[in-house]
């Protein structure tokens, strides 16, 4: 099996696109801008879902489901929200097709126009808050801590598999609270949950912070985010959590009777991550040989490949490997035994290297005689001989070591690519040459933010939570600044 991948140094974008397809993760569909997620890619997404879903439930959230279609009138109730999504909405106008009278095919029945157009869900705040009005009457009904796993549509003209597609999969949490403080605490908590997931499961280091006003979610009073740095020096927003204040409660008249019997509007949050995390996973760890997957999210953590001549040897290896597989599974290791007789071992080695399987055992007749196994690591491409009676502990140790090693390697890269810059000429030169994260002073105005983006294509990714108070001057305007913000070019 020949990989024939373009190298990252030659063309990073082409490398990414080829890898997604060749590693059997996803492909473009017959619908422009949409993707087909293939079984191996979906298996990774399922592991992400399972981990995140457990973390949500551990913090008191429950899953629900709301309709895909949202009446257009709902969007008009929250002005900043509709203006933020208006250009991305897909709209359903008719409900029936018919055969053309001239026999040319199927056409839309002009007599089947909807009384009110329906928006295909770009996000669910409006329909959820219309529903919450029915669910909330008293402080005893609060908080509402709900999440849904769903698909959304945001009409994109320039698409890339996982990173930006017209339709994508995600989860969206929507919570309602009796106090402002409780809602802010919820939004901050979910940002920390996302950061924990990214670092513990994805082995992706992130920077936590808040968005500038221009970069906030449409309708939010504050947006919290986690930002990751890809191998090409571009940032990727890996998750967001929004404090919505009382904007949606007022727009949809969601009130409750407090303990004193007075009517108040509830306080809201929303938060979400999407299949964009797949892109982050790929671009953080993978190399010119293919995917590199952290063991925590690898659908197959260990593959066993038999080396044999003839059916008799294969039968002997099959019998030997069966209890080996059972023992690994009992220890919680996801293992696959590839004894296909349609492909040679070399093909299989290349295939699992391309797909990023963390560990591979090759076993043949000589290995049985010697009581050893050849164990190969995907991240370092190194091999070692392991005694048969030590294989279980060694596999466990290596999986744990690889998970940590991938995080450490990514963190080392992020730290090396993060610099502080104090003048605009150096800032522009750095962005044109190296990219990465740049910590620089900003005067806090939208005008300066917009001019910097126009001239350098760099945006304010976040105002880091741990940014210290530091008197300085804005790199662009020379006006006073109290702390540095994080700039980068981004996906």
N, C-alpha and C positions, 0 to 999 in steps of 0.2 A: 504494500500500500504506500504510494508516494504522496507525501503531504503537499509539496509544491506551494508552500505558503510564501507570499511576499514577506520580506523581512520588515520588522518595525522601523528600522532605520531608513529603509528605502521608501516606504509609504505606509505610515501608521494607519491611516484610514482604510486603505485597501487591505492591509493585514487583518484589521478587525472584521471587515465585511466578509473576507474569505474564511476566516476562522469560524465565525458564527455558522456559516453554511457547511463547511467541510467537517466540523466537529458534530454535525447533525443536531444543532440546537434549534434552528429556525430557518425559515426561508420566506421570500416574498410570496404573496398570494395573488390570485387572480383579481382581487380587489385592490385598486391602486392605494398605496400607502398603508396597507394592512399586512400582517404577517401570519404565518402558520407556525405555531410553536410545536416542534416535533417531540416525540416521547422523551428523548434524553434531556432536552432543554426543559420540558415541563416537569421532569423528575427533580431537577434542581430547584425550580420554582416551588414545587410541592414541599420540598424540605425547608425552603425559606418560609413558606406559609405556616407549616407546622410549628416551627420555632417561634415565629412572631405571634401566632394565634395563642400559643401557650403563655407567652409573655403578656399579651393583652388580658387574658383571663386571670392571670396571676395578679393583675392590677385592678381587677373587679369589673372588667368589661364583658359584655355579652354580644353575640352576633345576631344581626337582623338582616332583612333584605327589603329594599325599596324598589319601585318600578324603574325600568329603563327610560321611560318616556315622561317628560315633564311639560305641563302646559305652559305655553309661552307667557301667559299672564303672570305666572309665578316669578319669572325672571325680572319683570318690570318693577317688582316691589322693593328691590334693594339696588339702588342706582349704581353704586360702584361695582357691585358684583356683576351686573349685566354688562357694564362697559368693559369689564375685564375679560369676559368670555365671548362677547358678541361676535367677534371675527372668527371664532373657532367652532361655532355651533353648526351641527347638522340638523336640518329641519324636516319633519314629516308633514306633508301638506295634503295628501290624498290617502284613501284607504282601500282602493280597489283598482284592478287592472281589467282590461278587456281586449278582445281581438280587434285589430284594426279593420275597418270596413273594406279597405282595399286588399286585405289579405296579406299585408306586409309584415305582420307579426303582432306582438303584444304592445299595447300603449296604455297610458294612464287614463282612466275613465274620468273625463272632465266633470262629470256630474257627481263624483264621489269626493268632493273637496271637504276636508274637515272643517267644522265650525270654528275650531281653534287649533292652530298649528301646535304640534308637539315637538319639543326639543329632545334630541337623543342625548342622554345624560353626559354632560362634560364634567360634572361634579354634582353632589346631591343635596347641598345645603338647602335649596329652596323647597324641594318636595319634602324633605325631612322636617324642616321647621314648620311647614304647613300642617304636617301630621302631629308634631309635638304639641301644637296648640290644643289638640284633643286629649293629649295624654297628661297634661300638667294643669292642675287646678290649685294644689296646695304645696306648701313646703315639704309635706310628707311624701310627695311624688318625686322629689329630687334627691340626689342627682340622677339624671339619665345618662348611663355610660354604655353607649352602643357603638358597634363597629359592623361594617359590611364588607364582604369580599365580592368584588364585582368587576365589570368591564366598563370603560368610559370611552367616549369619542370626542376628540378634539381635532378638528380638521386641519391637518398639517400638509403643507405643500412640499416641503423638503423632508424626507423621512430617512431613517436608518434603523435597522433591526434592533429592537429592544430600547434603543436610546430615544427614539422619537418616531412614533407611528400614529396613524389616525385613530386607531383603536388600540387600547392596551389594557392589561389587567392590573388591578391594584386593590388595596383596602383603604377604606375611608372611615375614620372614627368621627362621631358627632355626639358631643356631650352637652348637657344642660345643667346649670348649677344655680344655687340660691344666692351666692355671693361672688363678687369680682375676684376676691382673693382665692377662692376655691377654684375658679375657672383658670386663673393664671397658673396656679399650682398644677392643675391638670395638663395644661399646654406644655409647661416646662417638664413635667414628668414624662410625657410621651416623647419629647425630644431626647431625653436621657435613655428611654427604652430603645429608641432607634439607634442611638449611638452605641449602646451596649450590644445590640444585635449585630451591627456592622463590624464592631471590633472583635466580639467573641465568636461569632459564627462565620462571618465573611472574611475575617482577618484583614479588614480594611480600616486603617486609622482615619479618624474624622476630626474636624474642628467644629465645635458647637458654638452657635452664636445667634444673633438676631439679624433680620434683614433690614436694609434701609427702607425708608418709606416708599420709594419708587419700586422696590423689588418685593414688597409685601403682597400676599395673597389678596385678590380682589374682595374687599369687604372686611378685611381683618384690621384690628388695631395694633396687633403685633404678630410677627411671624418668626418663629424659632426654626432653626435649620441645622442640618449636619452637612458639611462640605468635605468631599474627598478629592484627592489629587491623582489623576491618571498618569500613566507612564510617559505620555507625550507632553506633560506639563500643563494640561488643561484641567480645570476643576469640573466636578460633577456634583450637582445637588442630589444628595442621596436620601433625603427625607425632610419633611416639613411638618410643623405643628403650629396651629394658629389660635391666638386669642381673639375671638370675634366680638368681644364686648357684648353690648345689647343690640347691635345693629340688626341682626336677623330676628331677634325676639320682638323688636319694635315693628319691623317690617311685616311680620306675620302675627302680631298681637299675641305673643306667648307670655302670659302673665301667671302669677301664682299668689296665693294668700300667704303672707309671712306669719310668723308666730304671733304677731300682734293683730292679725286679721286684715292687715293693709295689703293692697294690690301692688305688686312689683313686677318688673320685667325680669326674666331669667338672664343669666350670663352664659355665653356659649364658647365652645371650642370646636375645631375640626383638625384632623391630622391624617397623613397618608404617606404610603410608599407604594411604588409600582414595579412593574417588570423592568424598569430602568435600572433596578438593582442588579439585574443580570448583566447589563453592560458594565456596571462598576466592577462586578466580580471578575469579568473577563479581562478588562483593561488594567486592573490593578496587578494581577498575578501572572498572566499568561506570557509565553515567550515565543520565539520563532519556530519552535517545534510543535506548538499547539496550546491547548488549554492547560492551565495549572489550577487545580481546584483544591481549596482547603478541605481537609477530611470531614469537617462538620457538615458540609453541604454537598459532598460528593455522593451521587447516587450509588456508585460502586466504589468502595474504599480499597478493596483488594481484589485483583483478578489473578486467577491461577491458570497458567497455560501449560499444557502437557507437551513434552518433547518426545516423540515416539516414531517408531518404524513398524508399520503393520498393525493390524487389528488386535493381535495378541498382546502387544506391548500396551496399546491404548486401554484394553480391558483391564490389564493389571494396574495401570495408573488410575483408571476410574475407580477401581475398588479401594485403592490406597487413599485417594483424595476424598471420598465420600465422608468418612468420619472427620477428616480435617475441616471440611466445610461446615459440618454440624457443630463442631467445637467453636469455630470462629463465630458462627451465628449466635451461639449461646452466649458468647462474650460481647455481643452487640456490634460485631463487625459486619458491614455489608460486603458480601463476597460473591464473586461470580466465577464459575468454572467454565472456561471456554474450550470445549473439546470438539468443536466443529471440525469435520474432516474435509471441509470445502476450502479452507484457508490454511496457509502454512504459518508456522510460528512467527516468522519475521513480519508477515502482514499483520498478525495480531499484535505484536509488540508495537508497531507503528500506530495501529488503530487506537490502542489504549493510551499511548503517549499523546496522540492528538486530542483524545477526549479527556485528558487530564486526570486519569485514574491515579490516585496517590501512590499505591503500592502494587507491585507485580511479583508473583512467584513463578519462576520457571522450574519445572520438575520433569526429570527424565529417569531412565533406567539406572544410569550411573548415580544419580542423586539418591535413589532408593538404596543402592548398595553402600554408599558412603554415609547415609543417614544425615544428609544436609539438603538445604534448599537454597537456590539463588534468589535473593530478594533485591528488587530494584526500586529506587525512589524516583518519583516523577519530578519533584522540585529541583533536585540537584543532579539528576540523571546518573547517579552513582549506583553501584551494585555491591553486594556483600554476600558471603556465604554464611548461612545460619544453621546451627545444629537443629535437627528435627525436634528435639525435646525442648528447645528454647524459642521456637518460632512464634508461639502465641504471645509470650511476654514481649518479644522483640517487635512484633507487629503493633501491639498496643502502645509501646513506648515510642515507636516511630510516628505513628499517627498523631500522638500528642505533641511530639517534637516538631513535626511538620506544621501543625496548626499554629504553634507559637512562632516558628521560624518565618513563616509567610507574613505574619503580622509584623514581626521585628524588621524584616527586610523592607516592607512597604513603609513602615514608620521611619526607618533610616532614610529612605528616598524622600519622603515628604519633608523631613527636617532639613535635608540637604538642599531641597528646592524651595525653601522658605527664607526670604531675605527681607530686611528692613531697608527702605530707600527714602531719602529725604528731599530729593530734587526731581523736578519733572523731566528734565532731559535724560537723566539716568533711568527713570521709570519707563519712559518710552523706549529707550534702547534695550532695556531688559525684557520688556514685553515682546518686542520684535524679535529678539534673539533667543532667549531662553524660556520665557514663560514661567510657570510655577506660581507659587503663592508669594505675593508681595504685601508686606505690612507697611502702610503709609498713612500719613496724616491727611484728613479730609475735613473741609469746613462745615459739613453737615447739610449743604444745600443741594437740591435736586439739579440746579443749573450746572454746578461743577461736576456732579456725577455724570450728567448727560454728556457734557463736553469731553470728559475723559474717555467715556465709552466710544463716542464718535471718532475720536482721534487715535485711540489705541486698541479698540475692541475689547478692552478689559472692563469688567463690571465689579461692583462691590459685592463680593460673595457673602460676606457677613461682617457684623461687628462682633468679634470674638467675645465670648462670655468672660474669658480670663484676661481680657485686654486691660492692662493697668492704666490708671490715670497718668497721663504723660503730656505735659504742656508742649506744644509744638505749633508749626504753621502748615497749612494745607499745601501740598506739593503743587497744586495748580493755581490757586488764587492768592496764596500767601496770607490768607486770613487765619485767625487763631483756631487751634484744634486741641481738644482735650485728650484724645487717644487715637491710636492707629486703627485702621480698618483693614480687612483682608481683600485685596484685589486679585483677580486672575481672569484669564480668558476661560470660557466655559462652554460645555456642551449644552 
